[in-house]
Amino acid sequence: MSSEPEVKQTQFETMEVDTVSCDFAGSSSQDWSVIPKIDETNIELLNKPPIERFIGILDQLDSKVEKLRKDALMLQEKKDFLAMSMDLLRNNEYLTGLNENEYEEIDCYVQRISGRLATVELSVFTIRDRAQEDSLHSVNSLIDEIISRSDPVVSRLRCQQFLNACNTTDTTTYTELDPTMCSDKMFENALLGCTLDDQKTIKKRLQALLDYLAKQTVVH
């Protein structure tokens, strides 16, 4: 047995972030799960002042929190796309060609899927003031009008104009010369009142909707 006195190091002196095995949304364990732990072998860490050790740990945790937000936003976008697909299906013009029993069967199936989707709750809070809340509501209402239309050709044109508003750098408004190249001024004004995060999400939603409507237009 060694006669040298045992040196005990406190958690404050040796704490650092280490990873544990965990998978999330396809991310590796090194990218996701972290916990503060005591590491008695990290000499470089022990030589740093305590404030630098804590700042280093917090920097790592901060990056993990930001990645968690991005992962949650991605899942929220997937959920929104599924909900949008269900709404489009409810308003599909071909449903009117079904007999009563067929329509009821499809409607029950849609409600069952929608109910299961509603059990998934995702929330990433975006700080908005009252004006930004109102602008987002206006944008969503305008997009909902597209989804509720039964004519995929008209819906596609409107969606393209909304998407153009997400990319426009001028004040181009709707004209009869080439409507597919113009932006919708009302939508553009509402969009500019939204937060930057909301604008990015809206653009992705419109692109997904346009891709869907393009396929519907070809079938039609």
ROSE-4610 file (N, C-alpha, C; in Angstrom, 1 decimal, always signed):
// ROSE-4610
residu = [M/M/M/S/S/S/S/S/S/E/E/E/P/P/P/E/E/E/V/V/V/K/K/K/Q/Q/Q/T/T/T/Q/Q/Q/F/F/F/E/E/E/T/T/T/M/M/M/E/E/E/V/V/V/D/D/D/T/T/T/V/V/V/S/S/S/C/C/C/D/D/D/F/F/F/A/A/A/G/G/G/S/S/S/S/S/S/S/S/S/Q/Q/Q/D/D/D/W/W/W/S/S/S/V/V/V/I/I/I/P/P/P/K/K/K/I/I/I/D/D/D/E/E/E/T/T/T/N/N/N/I/I/I/E/E/E/L/L/L/L/L/L/N/N/N/K/K/K/P/P/P/P/P/P/I/I/I/E/E/E/R/R/R/F/F/F/I/I/I/G/G/G/I/I/I/L/L/L/D/D/D/Q/Q/Q/L/L/L/D/D/D/S/S/S/K/K/K/V/V/V/E/E/E/K/K/K/L/L/L/R/R/R/K/K/K/D/D/D/A/A/A/L/L/L/M/M/M/L/L/L/Q/Q/Q/E/E/E/K/K/K/K/K/K/D/D/D/F/F/F/L/L/L/A/A/A/M/M/M/S/S/S/M/M/M/D/D/D/L/L/L/L/L/L/R/R/R/N/N/N/N/N/N/E/E/E/Y/Y/Y/L/L/L/T/T/T/G/G/G/L/L/L/N/N/N/E/E/E/N/N/N/E/E/E/Y/Y/Y/E/E/E/E/E/E/I/I/I/D/D/D/C/C/C/Y/Y/Y/V/V/V/Q/Q/Q/R/R/R/I/I/I/S/S/S/G/G/G/R/R/R/L/L/L/A/A/A/T/T/T/V/V/V/E/E/E/L/L/L/S/S/S/V/V/V/F/F/F/T/T/T/I/I/I/R/R/R/D/D/D/R/R/R/A/A/A/Q/Q/Q/E/E/E/D/D/D/S/S/S/L/L/L/H/H/H/S/S/S/V/V/V/N/N/N/S/S/S/L/L/L/I/I/I/D/D/D/E/E/E/I/I/I/I/I/I/S/S/S/R/R/R/S/S/S/D/D/D/P/P/P/V/V/V/V/V/V/S/S/S/R/R/R/L/L/L/R/R/R/C/C/C/Q/Q/Q/Q/Q/Q/F/F/F/L/L/L/N/N/N/A/A/A/C/C/C/N/N/N/T/T/T/T/T/T/D/D/D/T/T/T/T/T/T/T/T/T/Y/Y/Y/T/T/T/E/E/E/L/L/L/D/D/D/P/P/P/T/T/T/M/M/M/C/C/C/S/S/S/D/D/D/K/K/K/M/M/M/F/F/F/E/E/E/N/N/N/A/A/A/L/L/L/L/L/L/G/G/G/C/C/C/T/T/T/L/L/L/D/D/D/D/D/D/Q/Q/Q/K/K/K/T/T/T/I/I/I/K/K/K/K/K/K/R/R/R/L/L/L/Q/Q/Q/A/A/A/L/L/L/L/L/L/D/D/D/Y/Y/Y/L/L/L/A/A/A/K/K/K/Q/Q/Q/T/T/T/V/V/V/V/V/V/H/H/H]
num = [1/1/1/2/2/2/3/3/3/4/4/4/5/5/5/6/6/6/7/7/7/8/8/8/9/9/9/10/10/10/11/11/11/12/12/12/13/13/13/14/14/14/15/15/15/16/16/16/17/17/17/18/18/18/19/19/19/20/20/20/21/21/21/22/22/22/23/23/23/24/24/24/25/25/25/26/26/26/27/27/27/28/28/28/29/29/29/30/30/30/31/31/31/32/32/32/33/33/33/34/34/34/35/35/35/36/36/36/37/37/37/38/38/38/39/39/39/40/40/40/41/41/41/42/42/42/43/43/43/44/44/44/45/45/45/46/46/46/47/47/47/48/48/48/49/49/49/50/50/50/51/51/51/52/52/52/53/53/53/54/54/54/55/55/55/56/56/56/57/57/57/58/58/58/59/59/59/60/60/60/61/61/61/62/62/62/63/63/63/64/64/64/65/65/65/66/66/66/67/67/67/68/68/68/69/69/69/70/70/70/71/71/71/72/72/72/73/73/73/74/74/74/75/75/75/76/76/76/77/77/77/78/78/78/79/79/79/80/80/80/81/81/81/82/82/82/83/83/83/84/84/84/85/85/85/86/86/86/87/87/87/88/88/88/89/89/89/90/90/90/91/91/91/92/92/92/93/93/93/94/94/94/95/95/95/96/96/96/97/97/97/98/98/98/99/99/99/100/100/100/101/101/101/102/102/102/103/103/103/104/104/104/105/105/105/106/106/106/107/107/107/108/108/108/109/109/109/110/110/110/111/111/111/112/112/112/113/113/113/114/114/114/115/115/115/116/116/116/117/117/117/118/118/118/119/119/119/120/120/120/121/121/121/122/122/122/123/123/123/124/124/124/125/125/125/126/126/126/127/127/127/128/128/128/129/129/129/130/130/130/131/131/131/132/132/132/133/133/133/134/134/134/135/135/135/136/136/136/137/137/137/138/138/138/139/139/139/140/140/140/141/141/141/142/142/142/143/143/143/144/144/144/145/145/145/146/146/146/147/147/147/148/148/148/149/149/149/150/150/150/151/151/151/152/152/152/153/153/153/154/154/154/155/155/155/156/156/156/157/157/157/158/158/158/159/159/159/160/160/160/161/161/161/162/162/162/163/163/163/164/164/164/165/165/165/166/166/166/167/167/167/168/168/168/169/169/169/170/170/170/171/171/171/172/172/172/173/173/173/174/174/174/175/175/175/176/176/176/177/177/177/178/178/178/179/179/179/180/180/180/181/181/181/182/182/182/183/183/183/184/184/184/185/185/185/186/186/186/187/187/187/188/188/188/189/189/189/190/190/190/191/191/191/192/192/192/193/193/193/194/194/194/195/195/195/196/196/196/197/197/197/198/198/198/199/199/199/200/200/200/201/201/201/202/202/202/203/203/203/204/204/204/205/205/205/206/206/206/207/207/207/208/208/208/209/209/209/210/210/210/211/211/211/212/212/212/213/213/213/214/214/214/215/215/215/216/216/216/217/217/217/218/218/218/219/219/219/220/220/220]
x = [+0.9/+0.0/+0.9/+0.6/+1.4/+1.2/+2.3/+2.3/+2.0/+1.9/+1.6/+0.2/-0.1/-1.5/-2.3/-3.6/-4.5/-5.0/-4.9/-5.3/-6.7/-7.7/-9.1/-9.4/-10.0/-10.3/-11.8/-12.2/-13.6/-14.2/-15.5/-16.3/-16.1/-15.9/-15.7/-14.4/-13.4/-12.1/-12.0/-12.8/-12.6/-13.8/-14.9/-16.1/-15.8/-16.3/-16.3/-17.4/-17.7/-18.8/-18.3/-19.0/-18.6/-19.8/-19.7/-20.8/-21.1/-22.4/-22.9/-23.6/-23.8/-24.4/-25.9/-26.3/-27.7/-27.9/-29.0/-29.3/-30.5/-30.5/-31.7/-31.7/-32.8/-33.1/-31.9/-31.2/-30.1/-28.8/-28.8/-27.6/-26.7/-25.4/-24.5/-24.5/-24.0/-24.0/-23.1/-22.0/-21.1/-21.8/-22.8/-23.5/-24.6/-25.1/-26.3/-26.2/-26.0/-26.2/-24.9/-25.0/-23.9/-24.3/-23.4/-23.6/-22.3/-22.4/-21.2/-20.8/-19.5/-18.9/-17.6/-17.1/-15.8/-14.8/-13.8/-12.7/-11.4/-10.8/-9.6/-8.4/-8.5/-7.3/-7.0/-7.8/-7.7/-6.8/-5.5/-4.6/-4.7/-4.9/-5.1/-6.3/-7.3/-8.5/-8.2/-7.5/-7.2/-6.3/-5.6/-4.7/-5.4/-6.6/-7.4/-8.1/-8.3/-9.1/-10.5/-11.1/-12.5/-13.5/-13.4/-14.3/-14.2/-13.0/-12.8/-13.3/-13.2/-13.8/-15.3/-16.0/-17.4/-17.9/-17.1/-17.5/-17.4/-16.3/-16.1/-17.3/-17.7/-18.8/-20.1/-20.4/-21.6/-21.6/-20.4/-20.3/-20.8/-20.3/-20.7/-22.2/-22.7/-24.1/-25.0/-24.5/-25.2/-25.4/-24.3/-24.3/-25.3/-25.4/-26.3/-27.7/-28.0/-29.3/-29.8/-28.9/-29.2/-29.5/-28.7/-29.0/-30.3/-30.7/-32.0/-33.1/-33.0/-34.0/-34.1/-33.0/-33.1/-33.7/-33.4/-34.0/-35.5/-35.9/-37.3/-38.1/-37.4/-38.0/-38.2/-37.2/-37.3/-38.5/-38.7/-39.8/-41.1/-41.1/-42.3/-42.7/-41.7/-42.0/-42.6/-42.1/-42.6/-44.0/-44.3/-45.7/-46.6/-46.2/-47.0/-47.3/-46.2/-46.4/-47.5/-47.4/-48.4/-49.8/-49.9/-51.2/-51.7/-50.8/-51.2/-51.7/-51.0/-51.4/-52.8/-53.1/-54.4/-55.5/-55.2/-56.1/-56.3/-55.3/-55.4/-56.2/-56.1/-56.8/-58.3/-58.6/-60.0/-60.7/-59.9/-60.5/-60.3/-59.8/-59.5/-60.9/-60.9/-62.1/-62.6/-61.7/-62.1/-62.9/-62.9/-63.7/-65.2/-65.6/-67.0/-67.5/-66.6/-67.0/-67.2/-67.0/-67.2/-68.7/-69.2/-70.6/-70.5/-71.7/-71.8/-71.0/-71.0/-70.3/-68.8/-68.4/-66.9/-66.4/-67.2/-66.8/-66.7/-67.6/-67.6/-66.4/-66.1/-64.9/-63.6/-63.5/-62.3/-62.2/-63.4/-63.5/-63.1/-63.5/-63.2/-61.7/-61.1/-59.7/-58.9/-59.3/-58.6/-58.7/-59.9/-60.0/-59.2/-59.0/-58.2/-56.8/-56.3/-54.9/-54.6/-55.6/-55.5/-55.5/-56.3/-56.3/-54.9/-54.3/-53.0/-52.0/-52.0/-51.1/-51.2/-52.5/-52.7/-52.1/-51.8/-51.2/-49.7/-49.1/-47.7/-47.7/-47.1/-47.0/-45.6/-45.4/-44.0/-44.2/-43.3/-43.4/-42.0/-41.6/-40.4/-40.8/-40.7/-41.2/-40.4/-41.1/-40.5/-41.0/-40.1/-40.6/-41.1/-42.4/-43.1/-43.8/-43.8/-44.7/-46.1/-47.0/-48.4/-48.5/-47.7/-47.8/-47.3/-46.2/-45.7/-46.7/-47.4/-48.4/-49.5/-49.9/-51.0/-50.6/-49.3/-48.8/-48.7/-48.3/-48.2/-49.6/-50.6/-52.0/-52.5/-52.2/-52.6/-52.0/-50.7/-50.0/-50.6/-50.8/-51.4/-52.8/-53.6/-54.9/-54.9/-54.0/-53.8/-53.4/-52.5/-52.1/-53.2/-54.0/-55.1/-56.1/-56.3/-57.2/-56.8/-55.4/-54.9/-55.3/-55.0/-55.2/-56.7/-57.6/-59.0/-59.6/-58.9/-59.4/-59.5/-60.5/-60.6/-60.0/-59.6/-58.9/-57.4/-56.7/-55.2/-54.5/-55.0/-54.3/-54.3/-55.4/-55.5/-54.7/-54.8/-54.0/-52.5/-52.1/-50.7/-50.2/-51.0/-50.6/-50.5/-51.5/-51.4/-50.2/-50.0/-48.8/-47.5/-47.4/-46.2/-46.0/-47.1/-47.0/-46.6/-47.1/-46.7/-45.2/-44.8/-43.4/-42.5/-43.0/-42.2/-42.0/-43.1/-43.0/-41.9/-41.6/-40.5/-39.2/-39.1/-37.8/-37.6/-38.7/-38.6/-37.8/-37.1/-36.3/-36.9/-38.0/-38.6/-40.0/-40.7/-42.1/-43.1/-42.6/-43.4/-44.8/-45.8/-47.2/-47.8/-48.9/-49.6/-50.0/-49.7/-50.2/-50.7/-51.4/-51.9/-50.9/-49.7/-48.8/-48.1/-47.6/-47.0/-47.2/-48.4/-48.7/-47.8/-47.2/-46.3/-45.0/-44.7/-43.4/-43.6/-44.9/-45.2/-45.4/-45.3/-45.6/-46.9/-47.5/-48.8/-48.4/-48.9/-48.5/-49.1/-50.3/-50.9/-50.1/-49.8/-49.0/-47.6/-47.0/-45.7/-45.7/-46.7/-46.7/-46.9/-47.7/-47.9/-46.7/-46.0/-44.8/-43.7/-43.5/-42.5/-42.7/-43.9/-44.2/-43.9/-43.5/-43.2/-41.7/-41.4/-40.0/-39.2/-37.9/-37.1/-37.2/-37.3/-37.5/-38.8/-39.9/-41.2/-41.1/-40.4/-40.3/-39.6/-38.6/-37.9/-38.8/-39.6/-40.5/-41.6/-42.2/-43.2/-42.7/-41.5/-41.0/-40.9/-40.4/-40.3/-41.7/-42.6/-44.0/-44.6/-44.3/-44.9/-44.2/-42.9/-42.2/-42.7/-43.0/-43.5/-44.9/-45.7/-47.1/-47.1/-46.1/-46.0/-45.7/-44.7/-44.3/-45.5/-46.3/-47.5/-48.5/-48.7/-49.7/-49.3/-48.0/-47.5/-47.8/-47.6/-48.0/-49.5/-50.3/-51.7/-52.2/-51.5/-51.9/-51.6/-50.5/-50.1/-51.2/-51.6/-52.6/-53.9/-54.2/-55.5/-55.6]
y = [-1.2/+0.0/+1.2/+2.2/+3.4/+4.3/+4.8/+5.7/+7.1/+7.4/+8.8/+9.1/+10.4/+10.7/+10.8/+10.4/+10.4/+11.8/+12.3/+13.6/+13.5/+14.1/+14.1/+15.5/+15.4/+16.6/+16.8/+18.0/+18.3/+18.4/+18.3/+18.4/+19.7/+20.8/+22.1/+22.2/+21.4/+21.5/+20.7/+19.7/+18.7/+18.6/+19.3/+19.1/+19.5/+18.7/+19.1/+18.3/+18.7/+18.0/+16.8/+15.7/+14.4/+13.9/+13.0/+12.4/+11.1/+10.7/+9.4/+8.9/+7.6/+7.0/+7.3/+7.9/+8.2/+8.7/+8.2/+8.6/+9.4/+10.5/+11.3/+11.8/+11.5/+12.0/+11.8/+10.6/+10.3/+11.0/+11.7/+12.4/+11.3/+11.5/+10.6/+11.0/+10.1/+10.4/+11.6/+11.8/+12.9/+14.2/+14.2/+15.4/+15.8/+14.8/+15.0/+15.1/+13.9/+13.8/+14.2/+15.1/+15.6/+15.7/+15.4/+15.5/+16.1/+16.9/+17.3/+16.1/+15.8/+14.7/+15.0/+14.3/+14.5/+13.7/+14.4/+13.8/+14.1/+13.1/+13.3/+13.1/+12.9/+12.7/+13.8/+14.8/+15.9/+17.0/+16.9/+17.8/+19.2/+19.3/+20.6/+21.4/+20.7/+21.3/+21.8/+21.0/+21.3/+22.6/+22.8/+24.0/+25.3/+25.2/+26.4/+27.0/+28.3/+28.9/+28.4/+28.3/+27.7/+28.4/+29.8/+30.5/+30.0/+29.8/+29.3/+27.9/+27.1/+25.7/+25.8/+26.6/+26.7/+27.4/+28.4/+29.0/+28.0/+27.2/+26.1/+25.1/+24.7/+23.8/+24.4/+25.7/+26.4/+26.6/+26.9/+27.0/+25.7/+24.6/+23.3/+23.0/+23.3/+23.1/+24.0/+25.3/+26.2/+25.7/+25.2/+24.6/+23.4/+22.6/+21.5/+21.9/+23.0/+23.6/+24.1/+24.8/+25.3/+24.2/+23.1/+22.0/+21.3/+21.3/+20.7/+21.5/+22.9/+23.7/+23.5/+23.3/+23.1/+21.7/+20.7/+19.4/+19.5/+20.2/+20.3/+21.1/+22.1/+22.9/+22.0/+21.2/+20.3/+19.3/+18.8/+17.9/+18.6/+19.9/+20.7/+20.9/+21.1/+21.3/+20.0/+18.9/+17.6/+17.4/+17.8/+17.6/+18.6/+19.8/+20.8/+20.3/+19.7/+19.2/+18.1/+17.2/+16.1/+16.7/+17.7/+18.3/+19.0/+19.6/+20.3/+19.3/+18.1/+17.1/+16.6/+16.4/+16.0/+17.0/+18.3/+19.3/+19.3/+19.1/+19.1/+17.9/+16.8/+15.6/+15.8/+16.5/+16.7/+17.6/+18.4/+19.4/+18.9/+17.6/+17.1/+17.0/+17.5/+17.5/+16.1/+15.1/+13.8/+13.1/+13.7/+13.1/+13.2/+14.2/+14.4/+13.3/+12.5/+11.4/+10.1/+10.1/+8.9/+8.8/+7.6/+7.5/+7.7/+7.7/+8.1/+7.2/+5.9/+4.9/+5.1/+5.3/+5.4/+6.7/+7.8/+9.0/+8.9/+8.3/+8.1/+7.3/+6.3/+5.5/+6.3/+7.1/+7.9/+9.0/+9.6/+10.6/+10.1/+8.9/+8.2/+8.0/+7.5/+7.2/+8.5/+9.6/+10.9/+11.4/+11.2/+11.7/+10.8/+9.5/+8.7/+9.1/+9.4/+9.8/+11.1/+12.0/+13.4/+13.3/+12.4/+12.3/+11.8/+10.8/+10.3/+11.4/+12.2/+13.3/+14.3/+14.5/+15.5/+15.1/+13.8/+13.3/+13.7/+14.2/+14.6/+16.1/+16.5/+17.9/+18.3/+19.3/+19.9/+21.4/+22.0/+23.5/+24.1/+24.9/+25.7/+27.2/+27.8/+29.1/+30.2/+31.0/+32.1/+33.4/+34.2/+35.5/+36.4/+36.8/+37.7/+38.8/+40.0/+41.0/+40.9/+41.8/+41.7/+41.8/+42.8/+43.0/+41.8/+41.1/+39.9/+38.8/+38.7/+37.6/+37.9/+39.1/+39.4/+39.1/+39.5/+39.2/+37.7/+36.9/+35.5/+34.9/+35.4/+35.0/+35.3/+36.5/+36.8/+35.9/+35.7/+34.8/+33.4/+32.8/+31.5/+31.5/+32.5/+32.6/+32.6/+33.3/+33.4/+32.0/+31.3/+30.0/+29.0/+29.1/+28.2/+28.4/+29.6/+29.8/+29.0/+28.9/+28.1/+26.7/+26.2/+24.7/+24.4/+25.3/+25.0/+25.1/+25.6/+25.7/+24.3/+24.1/+22.9/+22.8/+24.0/+24.0/+24.1/+23.0/+22.9/+23.9/+24.3/+25.2/+26.6/+27.0/+28.4/+28.4/+27.3/+27.2/+27.2/+26.6/+26.6/+27.9/+28.7/+30.0/+30.9/+30.9/+31.7/+31.3/+30.0/+29.6/+30.1/+30.1/+30.6/+32.1/+32.8/+34.2/+34.5/+33.7/+33.8/+33.5/+32.4/+32.1/+33.1/+33.7/+34.9/+36.0/+36.2/+37.3/+37.0/+35.7/+35.4/+35.7/+35.8/+36.0/+37.4/+38.2/+39.4/+40.5/+41.3/+42.4/+43.7/+43.7/+44.9/+45.0/+45.9/+46.1/+45.6/+44.6/+44.0/+43.5/+43.9/+43.4/+42.6/+42.0/+41.1/+41.9/+41.3/+41.8/+40.7/+41.0/+39.9/+39.5/+40.2/+39.9/+38.5/+38.3/+37.0/+36.8/+36.4/+36.2/+35.3/+34.3/+33.4/+34.0/+35.2/+35.9/+37.0/+37.2/+38.3/+37.8/+38.7/+38.4/+39.0/+38.4/+38.9/+40.0/+41.2/+42.3/+42.2/+41.8/+41.6/+40.6/+39.5/+38.4/+39.0/+39.7/+40.2/+41.1/+42.0/+42.9/+42.2/+41.2/+40.4/+39.6/+39.1/+38.3/+39.2/+40.4/+41.3/+41.7/+41.5/+41.8/+40.6/+39.5/+38.3/+38.3/+37.5/+37.3/+36.6/+36.7/+36.1/+34.6/+34.0/+32.6/+32.1/+32.9/+32.6/+32.7/+33.7/+33.9/+32.7/+32.2/+31.0/+29.8/+29.6/+28.5/+28.6/+29.8/+30.0/+29.7/+30.1/+29.8/+28.3/+27.6/+26.1/+25.5/+26.0/+25.5/+25.7/+26.9/+27.2/+26.4/+26.1/+25.3/+23.9/+23.3/+22.0/+22.0/+23.0/+23.1/+23.2/+24.0/+24.2/+22.9/+22.1/+20.9/+19.9/+19.9/+19.0/+19.4/+20.7/+21.2/+21.0/+21.1/+20.9/+19.4/+18.5/+17.1/+17.0/+17.7/+17.6/+18.2/+19.2/+19.9/+19.0/+18.3/+17.3/+16.2/+15.7/+14.6/+15.2/+16.4/+17.0/+17.2]
z = [+0.0/+0.0/+0.0/-0.8/-0.9/+0.4/+0.8/+2.0/+1.7/+0.3/+0.0/+0.3/+0.8/+1.1/-0.2/-0.1/-1.2/-1.4/-2.7/-3.0/-3.6/-3.0/-3.5/-4.2/-5.4/-6.1/-6.1/-6.0/-5.9/-7.2/-7.3/-8.5/-9.2/-8.3/-8.8/-9.6/-9.2/-9.8/-11.1/-11.2/-12.3/-13.2/-13.0/-13.8/-15.3/-16.2/-17.6/-18.3/-19.5/-20.3/-20.9/-20.7/-21.4/-22.1/-23.0/-23.8/-23.3/-23.4/-23.2/-24.4/-24.5/-25.7/-25.7/-26.8/-27.0/-28.4/-29.1/-30.4/-30.5/-31.3/-31.5/-32.9/-33.6/-34.9/-35.9/-35.7/-36.6/-36.2/-35.1/-34.6/-33.9/-33.9/-33.2/-31.7/-30.9/-29.5/-29.2/-30.0/-29.8/-30.1/-30.9/-31.2/-30.3/-29.5/-28.8/-27.3/-26.7/-25.2/-24.5/-23.6/-22.8/-21.3/-20.4/-19.0/-18.3/-17.3/-16.6/-15.8/-15.8/-15.0/-14.4/-13.5/-12.9/-13.6/-14.1/-14.8/-14.1/-13.5/-12.6/-13.4/-14.7/-15.6/-16.5/-16.6/-17.5/-16.8/-17.0/-16.4/-16.9/-18.3/-18.9/-18.3/-18.0/-17.5/-16.1/-15.3/-13.9/-13.8/-14.8/-14.8/-15.1/-15.6/-16.0/-14.7/-14.7/-13.6/-13.6/-12.5/-12.4/-13.4/-13.5/-14.4/-15.8/-16.3/-17.6/-17.8/-16.8/-16.9/-17.1/-16.3/-16.3/-17.7/-18.1/-19.4/-20.5/-20.5/-21.5/-21.5/-20.3/-20.2/-20.7/-20.4/-20.8/-22.3/-22.9/-24.3/-25.0/-24.5/-25.1/-24.9/-23.8/-23.5/-24.4/-24.6/-25.4/-26.8/-27.4/-28.7/-28.8/-27.8/-27.7/-27.7/-26.9/-26.8/-28.2/-28.9/-30.2/-31.2/-31.1/-32.0/-31.6/-30.4/-30.0/-30.6/-30.5/-31.1/-32.6/-33.3/-34.7/-35.0/-34.2/-34.4/-34.2/-33.1/-32.8/-33.9/-34.5/-35.6/-36.8/-37.1/-38.2/-38.0/-36.8/-36.6/-36.7/-36.2/-36.3/-37.8/-38.6/-40.0/-40.7/-40.2/-40.8/-40.3/-39.1/-38.6/-39.3/-39.6/-40.3/-41.7/-42.4/-43.7/-43.7/-42.8/-42.7/-42.5/-41.6/-41.4/-42.7/-43.4/-44.6/-45.7/-45.7/-46.6/-46.3/-45.1/-44.7/-45.1/-44.9/-45.3/-46.8/-47.6/-49.0/-49.5/-48.8/-49.1/-48.9/-47.8/-47.4/-48.5/-49.2/-50.2/-51.6/-51.8/-53.1/-53.9/-55.1/-55.9/-56.2/-56.3/-56.6/-55.6/-54.3/-53.3/-53.6/-54.4/-54.8/-55.7/-56.3/-57.2/-56.4/-55.1/-54.4/-54.0/-53.8/-53.3/-51.7/-51.1/-49.7/-48.8/-49.0/-48.2/-48.4/-49.6/-49.9/-49.2/-49.4/-48.8/-47.3/-46.7/-45.2/-44.8/-45.5/-45.2/-45.3/-46.3/-46.5/-45.4/-45.1/-44.0/-42.7/-42.3/-41.1/-41.0/-42.1/-42.1/-41.9/-42.6/-42.4/-41.0/-40.4/-39.0/-38.1/-38.4/-37.5/-37.6/-38.8/-38.9/-38.3/-38.5/-37.9/-36.4/-35.9/-34.4/-33.9/-34.6/-34.2/-34.3/-35.4/-35.5/-34.4/-34.0/-32.9/-31.6/-31.4/-30.2/-30.1/-31.2/-31.2/-31.0/-29.8/-29.4/-29.5/-30.3/-30.5/-30.3/-29.6/-29.4/-29.2/-30.1/-30.0/-30.0/-28.9/-28.7/-29.4/-30.2/-30.9/-30.4/-29.9/-29.3/-30.4/-30.2/-31.2/-30.4/-31.0/-30.4/-31.0/-30.6/-31.0/-32.6/-33.1/-34.6/-35.3/-34.8/-35.5/-35.4/-34.3/-34.1/-35.1/-35.3/-36.3/-37.7/-38.0/-39.3/-39.6/-38.7/-38.9/-39.1/-38.3/-38.5/-39.9/-40.4/-41.7/-42.8/-42.6/-43.6/-43.6/-42.4/-42.3/-42.9/-42.7/-43.3/-44.8/-45.4/-46.8/-47.4/-46.7/-47.1/-47.0/-45.9/-45.7/-46.9/-47.4/-48.5/-49.7/-49.9/-51.1/-50.9/-49.7/-49.4/-49.5/-49.2/-49.2/-50.6/-51.6/-53.0/-53.6/-54.4/-55.1/-56.5/-57.0/-58.3/-58.1/-58.4/-58.2/-59.1/-60.2/-61.1/-60.5/-60.0/-59.4/-58.1/-57.3/-56.1/-56.3/-57.4/-57.7/-58.1/-58.9/-59.3/-58.1/-57.2/-56.0/-55.1/-55.0/-54.2/-54.7/-56.1/-56.7/-56.5/-56.5/-56.2/-54.8/-53.8/-52.4/-52.3/-52.9/-52.8/-53.5/-54.5/-55.1/-54.1/-53.3/-52.3/-51.3/-51.1/-50.1/-50.7/-52.0/-52.6/-53.2/-53.3/-54.0/-53.3/-54.1/-53.6/-54.1/-54.8/-55.4/-55.0/-55.6/-55.3/-56.4/-57.1/-58.2/-57.7/-58.3/-57.9/-59.1/-58.8/-59.7/-61.0/-62.1/-63.4/-64.2/-65.3/-66.2/-67.2/-67.3/-68.3/-68.1/-66.9/-66.5/-65.0/-64.6/-63.2/-62.4/-63.1/-62.4/-61.9/-62.5/-62.2/-61.2/-60.8/-59.9/-58.5/-57.5/-56.1/-55.7/-54.7/-54.1/-53.1/-53.4/-52.5/-51.1/-51.0/-49.7/-48.8/-49.5/-48.8/-48.4/-49.3/-49.1/-47.9/-47.8/-46.6/-45.3/-45.3/-44.1/-43.7/-44.8/-44.5/-43.9/-44.4/-43.9/-42.4/-41.9/-40.5/-39.6/-40.2/-39.4/-38.9/-37.9/-37.5/-38.6/-38.5/-39.5/-39.5/-38.3/-38.1/-38.8/-38.6/-39.2/-40.7/-41.2/-42.6/-43.3/-42.6/-43.1/-43.2/-42.1/-42.0/-43.0/-43.2/-44.2/-45.6/-45.9/-47.2/-47.5/-46.5/-46.6/-46.8/-46.0/-46.1/-47.5/-48.1/-49.4/-50.5/-50.3/-51.3/-51.3/-50.1/-50.0/-50.6/-50.4/-50.9/-52.4/-53.0/-54.4/-55.1/-54.5/-55.1/-55.1/-54.1/-54.0/-55.1/-55.2/-56.1/-57.6/-57.8/-59.2/-59.6/-58.7/-59.0/-59.3/-58.4/-58.6/-59.9/-60.3/-61.6/-62.8/-62.7/-63.8/-63.9/-62.7/-62.7/-63.2/-62.8/-63.2/-64.7]
